[in-house]
């Protein structure tokens, strides 16, 4: 059994009331992003209200509408954050929306799959302007959810070094160690001469 330290870290943050998302990198170098309660509360609220409106809501979903409303209004308790975090972990928004609007989500995914963050931002703005059916708010919530993931991925890519960068950094580190050791040896030698 392997421990998912990213999951442990995520839930420990929820217990102290941290609302942001967390990124972890698995052994294969893949970035896994766990959506934060604060950033995705309004997205989940939009989707859960839609599900409730079409009479597909469960008791859990109705309970979570109330919790997400408290979080959006900034009137929550720490247990609300933990409940919302557990819900987000159990019900990824992309899977929830896919269950109720599969055709639209497949079309959107085909369009946004290889987009950069900037391209996706522009796409969301165009989508808001041209779409006006009853599913628009749900699809915009989904697009913003995708944007959160893409921004986290871009951020982590900037922090991740290529093999060449790692080689250069290691070479620089070896030179620094050599120079530090040479300076130490010189200082020791001078101190020894002064004592004599």
N, C-alpha and C positions, 0 to 999 in steps of 0.2 A: 504494500500500500504506500503510495507516494503522497506526501503532504503538499498541498497547494498553498505555498506561503503567500502568494498574492491574495488568495481568498481570505486567509487568516488576517493579513494586514488590512484588507478592506473592511472586514467585520470589526476588527479592533478599532479602526477609525470611526466606524458608525457608533460604537459604544461610547466614544468620547464626543459625539455630536459633530464629527467632521462630515461635511456635505459634499465635498468634491469627489471627482472620479479618481481612479488609480490605474496606473499602467504597470504591467509586469512583462518580463520577457522570459519565455520558456526556454528549455534546453536547446531547442532548434532555432533560437533567435527570433521566434515569432512574437510580435507584440500582442498582448491580450489587454484590452481595455475594459474596466468595470465602470459603468456609468455611475456618476455621483448622484446622490439623491437630490441635491440642490439644483444641479443643472438639468436633470431630466424630470423633475416633479411636474412641471407644467405640460411636458410632452405626454407623460403617462396619464395625467388628468384628462387631457384632450381625448386620448384614445379610449380610456375607460368610460368617459361620458358618452362617446360615440357607441361603444359596445352596449352600454346601458340603454341608450336611445333606441337601438334596434332589437331590444329585448333579448339579448344574448348574455346578459350579465349574470354572474354567480354571486352568492352571498359574500365571498371573499372580494370580488371586484367592487361590490357596493361599499364594503368596509374600506377598501383602499381609496375609493373616490374621496371619502371623508378625510382620510389621513393625508392624501396628496393636496387636498384643498387647504388643510391646516399648514402644510409646509409652504405652499405657494403664498399664503397670506402671512407667513412668518409668525405663526401662532401655534407652534408645535412643541411637543415634549420629546425628551430623548428617546423614549420608547417608540414614538412615531417614526423617528429616523431609522431605528433598528428594524421596525416592521417594513418600512418602505424599502430599505436596503435589501432585506430578505426577499421581498416581492420582486424587486428589480433583478436580483440574481436568479430567481426561479422563473420569471416571465420576461425574457428579453423583449423589448418593444418591437424589434423587427419581426419576431415570431408572432407576437400578438396581432400586429397589423396584417401580416401575411395571411393569417387565418381568416380574416374578414374581408380583405381587399387583395386577393392574390394576383389578379390580372394587373392591377395598377402598380403593385410593388414590383412585379417582374419587369414591367415596362420601365419603371424608374431605375431599377437596378441595372438594367441593360444600358441605360443612358449614362448613369453616374459612375459606373464601375471603375473606369480609368481616369476619372477627373481629378485634377489637383484641388486643393482646398479653395483657392481663388476661383477656379472654374465652378466649383460646387456652390460657392456663395452667389455667384452671378446667376446660376441656374435656379437657385431657390428664389431669388428676387423676381426672375422672369416667371417662374411657376406661380408665385403669389399674384402677379399681375394678370396672367392669362386665365387662370383657373378660378371658377366660381361655383362649382357644384357643392353638394353637401359633404362630400368626402375631402374637400380641399384642406380643411384644418387638420385632419388626421394625417394626410399625406405630407403637409408641411411639418407637422410634429415628427414624422418619420424622417424627413430630410434633415431636420435639425439634429436628430439623434445620430444620423449618419455623419453629419458635419462634426459632431463632438468626437466621434471615433477617428475621423480623418485628421482632425487637428491634433489629437493625441498621438497618432501614428507619425505625423510630420514632425512633431516636437521630439519624439523619441528617436527618429531617424537622424535629426540634427545632433543628438547626444551620442549616437552610436558611431564609432569610428570604423573606417574600412581597414582591411588588412594592411594596406600600405601605410595608412596613418598610424596604425599600431606599431609597425616596424620602425617608422621614423621616431615615434615617441619613445620607444624602447632604446633606440640608438642614442637619442638625446639624453635619456636617463643614464645610460652607461657612461657617456661622456661627463655628465654632471657628477656621477659617483667618482669617476677617475680624478676629475679636477678637485673635488672635495678631499679625497684621500691624499692627493699630492700636496694640497695646501696644508693639511693636517701634518703630514710628514715634514714639510718645510718648517712649520711652526714648532714642531717638536724638536727638530734639529737646532733651530735658533735658540730655543729655550735651554737646550742642553749646553750649548756653547756659552750662554750667558751665566749659567750656574757654575761653570768651570772657572 
